[in-house]
Amino acid sequence: MSDASLKLKANARARVLTGHPWVFANEVEALAPAAHDGETVELRDRTGRFLGAGIYNSKSQIVWRRLSRDRVALDEAFIRAALERALARRGGVDTAANRRLVWSESDDLPGVVVDQYGATLVVQTLTLAMDRRAAVIVEALASLTGAEEIILRNDATIRRLEGLPLAVSTRSGRAWEPRWHRIEGFDYWLDLQNGQKTGFYLDQRLQHGLVARHAAGRRVLDAFCNQGSFALHAARAGASLVRGLDSAADAIEQARRNAERNGVAADFECVNVFDYFGARRDETWDLIVLDPPPFAKSKSALDGALRGYKELNLRAMKALAPGGLLATYTCSHHMQDAELRGVLAEAAADAKRKVQVLEFCHQPPDHPVLVTMPESEYLRGYVLRVEGGGAAS
């Protein structure tokens, strides 16, 4: 551990005092010298009481991220122990699993995200301290899991907030060639080295099956479909008609390819979802899925995002036949559940529809949520029953 320490301001209402693992630059009396960037420093309250050990970066707005409430060093032993605990939380080694193995602060490795696709792991190191120790993390993962390949997807723009460059590499030094890979009973053509995020939206994989349980005999619209997962599951579950929408031509092309590979009937259209609802006002559906990208990528963007979510859900509610279902999600961690509920209530009122909750939806257990860190919960949603409008509502 570095010999440097940070001290909270006397009047700071720092969330770290109530268990949050972050400290912002404006919450400390003085920054430590930049020579300590990427190392472990102690945090103390205004009286000098020790609050924990964490990683430090003077270049980041979040200058300190807790590793432990004890004095620890971010060495190979600490990293390996944290990875062992993360694996144990998920039931141990399973070389055929598709899951998140490490979820940042929730697994005591701030800025480290590891997704498993069978024998391949995809790793992101999003903080300076963890990036400096990427080789240690990769080798520990290889030893603990027996992974055949580990891809470092360090091309996320959030790395720039830590002063880090963007790059993609593999443990072997060889390119990872795209291939078919089976997830929850379906084959997907995955490009783990160059695709979106870490290659697939593993956080929604349980929701695909949940929504499919409501799909039999229904006309289903999968909006913001990406690779078409909701559409594929709904089609196989017996939906009478399935259509997927996305504004990205490459996503639509891949969704069509996935449908053909898996032998399911679904059509896909490259279109702006807002424009689609506006142009098809007479079209009705029995089940609509809304799974948009994050509208609120910062707190300053939240007000505009709330308006966007409301308009989107309003258009979907209007497009549902009486008794139709709406599966609606947000992956904006700046939007809390009360705000999402408020948006849906306003949309229901404007649509003059009676709307009831059938399912409360969250990210899966392999993306564990810290109760003291709202940011660790980013995926939430509802499956809603939307009944007929008018005075009877």
N, C-alpha and C positions, 0 to 999 in steps of 0.2 A: 504494500500500500504506500502511496505517496505520503510525504510528511505534510502536505498541504491540507487545509480544512476550510470549510465555508461556515459562515455564521449568519443565521437569519436576522433580518432587521427587527428591531424592537417592536415596531407597530405593524409588522407584516402579518396578514391573515393567510399565511401559507397553508395550502391544503395538506402539505406533508405532515402537519401537526395532527391531522385527523386521519392519517393512514395512506394518503395518496403518495405514490412513489416518485413524483416529480417535484423539482424546485425550479422556478423561473429566475432569470437574471435579476429582475427587479425586486426579488424577495430576499436577496442577500445583501449584507453590509458592503461587501467588496468581492470582486472576482479574484480567483487565484490566478497566478501567472499562467500564460499560455503554455509554458513548458509542461504543465500538468494535464494538458488536454489529452484525452484518451486514456487516462489513468484513473485509479481509484482514490477518492478523497473522502474524508470524514465530513459529516454535517453535524452542526451544533445549533441549539436554540440560543436565544439572546442571553440566557444565563450561563451558557457554556456547556449545557448538558448534551451528551452524545446522543444523536438521533439515528445514526446508521452510517454504513459505508455505501458509496455509490460511484458510478462512472461520471466523469466530468468532461465538459467541452465548453470552453469560453466562447467559441464561435456560434454556438447554438442558443436559441432563445430558452430552451430547456437545458440549463447548465448542469443539472445533477439529476441522476436517475438511480433510485435505490437498488442495490444488489442484495443487501441484508441489513437487518437491525443489529447485527454483530459486526465486529471488526474482521474483515475478510480480505484476502488478496484475490484479484481476478487472474488466477493462474490456471494451469492445466487441470489441477486437482479440482478446483472449484467448478470449472466448465464441465468436466466429466460427471461430477456429482449432480450438477443441475440437469444435464441431459439424461442421466439415469432416472432421476425423479420424474422428469417429463415423460419418459417412456413408461414408467410404472403407472403414472396417472392414466395412461391410455391402454393399459392391459398388457404391457410388455412388447417384446419383439414379434412382429407379424410381417413377414416379407411379402405377403400378397395384399396388404392393406392399402387403401387410399384414404389418407387422413392428414390432419395437421399434427405434427410431432412436437413442435415448439411454437409457443405463442407469446413471444416477447416478455414483458413484465410478468405476465401470468405464470410464466415458467422460470422466473428469476434470471432471465437473460435479456435485458432491455435492448430492443432493436434487432433481435434475432427471430426470424420466422423460418420454419422448416416444414415443407409439405412433402408427403410421401406418396409416390405413385408406384406401388409395388417395389421393384428392386432399384428404383431411381429416387433420389432425394433432390429437392430443389430448395436451395438455401438463399436467404437474403440477410445481409448484415447491414443494418440501417443506421447504426451509431458508430462513431469514431472508435471507441474502445473495442467494440466487438469486431469491427472491420480489421483492426490491427491484429486481432487474434483469430481471424478467419481460418487460417491454416490449422490451428489447434482445434477449432470447432469441427472442421471438416474431417480431420483424422479421427477425432473422438467419435463422431457420428458413424464413420465407416467401421470402426472397431466394434461399436455397440450394436449396430443394425445389420452389418454384413452387406450394405448397399453395394450394388455393382457399379453405380455411377452417381456422382454428386455434382449437380449443376449450381453454380453461383450466379443467381439472377440479380446482380447488383446494378440494374439499370433503372431502378425506381427513382423518379425525380426528387422524392423526399430526402434522398441522400445528400442533395445539395444544401439542405438546411444544416447539415453537420460538416459542410466543407469537403464532402467526399466526391470523387469522380464517379462516372457511370461506366459500368463494364459488365460483360458476361463472359464466364469461363467455365471449364469443367475440371474435375479432379484429375481425370486421365489425360487431359490436354487434347482429346479428340472431340469433334463435333458430335452432338447428340442428334441423331437423325430422327425426324418425325416418324410416327408409327401409330398403329391401332393399339388402343389400350382399353381394357374393360373396367368400367366403373358402374357399380350398382346395376349390373345386368345388361349394360349397353356398351357397345364398342364406340370409342371416340377417336378421331384422328388428332393426336396430340403433338404439338410442337413445344415441348417444355423449355427449349432454349430461347425461343423467339416469340412465343404466343403471349397473350395478355396475362398480366399478373404472374403467377407461377405456372400457368398453362391451362388451368381449369378452375372453376369456381367451386372448390370443395366445400365451402361453407354452406352451400345450398343443396348439397346432395341428398340430405334427409327430407328437405322440403319437396323435392321432385316426386318422391313416392307418396308423401302426405297429400299433395294436391291430386295426384293420379287416382287416389282412392275415391275422389268425388267426380271423376271424369266420365264414367261409363254412361253412354247414351247421350252425352252432352256435346254441344258445339263449343269448341274451346279455342280461345285466342291467347297466344303466348306473346305478349308485348315485351320488347327488349330481349329477344329470345337468345341472343348470342349463338352458341352452338346448338340450340334447340332442345335442351335437356327437358324442360317442362313439357314441350310439345311431344317429344318422343315417348315419355312416360305416359302422357295422357292418351296418345294413340294406341299404345299397347294395352292400356287399361280398358279400351272399348269406347273411346269417344267417337261420336258419329261424324265429326268434322274437326280437323285441327289445322290452324294457321299460325305461323310464327312471323313476327315482324322485327326488323332491326334496321338501323340506318347504315350499318357497316356492311358493304358488299362482300367482304371476305368472310364475315360471320355467316351471312346468308348462304354463301356457297358451301361453307363447311357444314351448316345445318342440313342442307339438302343431301350432302354426301353421307352424313351420319344416318339420316333417315333411310337412304337407299341401302346402306351397309346393314342396318338392323331390320330391314324388311317391314317398316311401318309406313302407314299412309299419312303424310302431312305435307302441306304446301307452305312455302316461305316467300315473303315479299320484302324487298329492300325499300324501306320507306321510313320517313320520320313519323314516329308514333302519334305525336300531337296532330300532325297533318292528316294522318289516316283517320283518326276519330272525327276530325272536322269535316272530312270529305265523305264519310260513310255514315251520315246521321241516321239513315233509315235501316242500317244494319244492326241486328241484335245477336247476342251471344248468350250462352247458358253458363259459361265459366270463362272469366278473364283473369290472366296472370299479369301483374305489373311488377317487374323486377328491374327498375331502371338503374343506371350507374349513379354514383353519389352526386346529388345536386349541390350539397353544401360541403365543399372541400375545406372551408374555413368558417370560423364563427361569423365573420363579417358577411359571408354569403348566405347566412341562414335565413334571413327574412325573404330574400328572393327565392330560395329553395322551397320554403314553406308555401309560397304562392304557386310555384311550379308543381309541387306535390298535390296541392289542393285541386288545381285545374286538371291535372292528369286523372286523379281519382274521380273527380266530378264527371269527366267525359266517359270514363269507364262505367260508372254507375248508370249513367243515362243510356249506355249501350247494352245493358243487361236486360234480358227478358225477366218478367216478374218471377221471383224466387231464384234468380240466378245467383251465382257465387263469384266473389271477387277475392282473389289471393293477391294481396298487395304488400310490398316489402320496401324497406329503405336500408341502404348500407352506408348512410351518412352518420358517422359517430357523433357529429355535433347535434343531431336531432334525437332528443330523448323520447321516451315512450309517450309522455304526456303531450308533447308537441305533435307527434304523429297521430295520437288519438284525437287531438283538437282539429287537425287538418281533415281527418276522416269525418268527424262530426259536422264540420262546416260543409264539406262536400255533400254529405247525406241531406242536410237541410236544404241546400241549394237545389239538389236533384229532386227534392220532395219524395224521397224514398225512405222506407223503414228499413234500417240496417242493423243486423244482429251479428254478434261475434260467434263464430263456430270454433275457431282455433286461434290460440295465441302462439306466435311463431318467433323463434330465436335461433341464434347461431348454435351449432351442435356442441356437445360436451368437449370435443377435442379442440375447441376454441374457447378455453375456460375464461370466465368473466371474474375479475376481481371486484368485490363489492365496494372497495374503497377507491376504485378507478373506473369511472364511467366510460372513459375512452376505450377500455378493453371490450366493451360491448358495443358493437357497431351494426349488427344485423338484427333487425326486428321486423315484425309484420303481423298480419292478421289474415285469416280466411273468414270472409263475411258473407252472410246471406242478405241479398238485396231484394226486398219485397216490393210489390206494386206501389206506384206513386198516387198522387191525388189526395183528396180529403181524408181517405181512409188511412193514410199513413200517419 
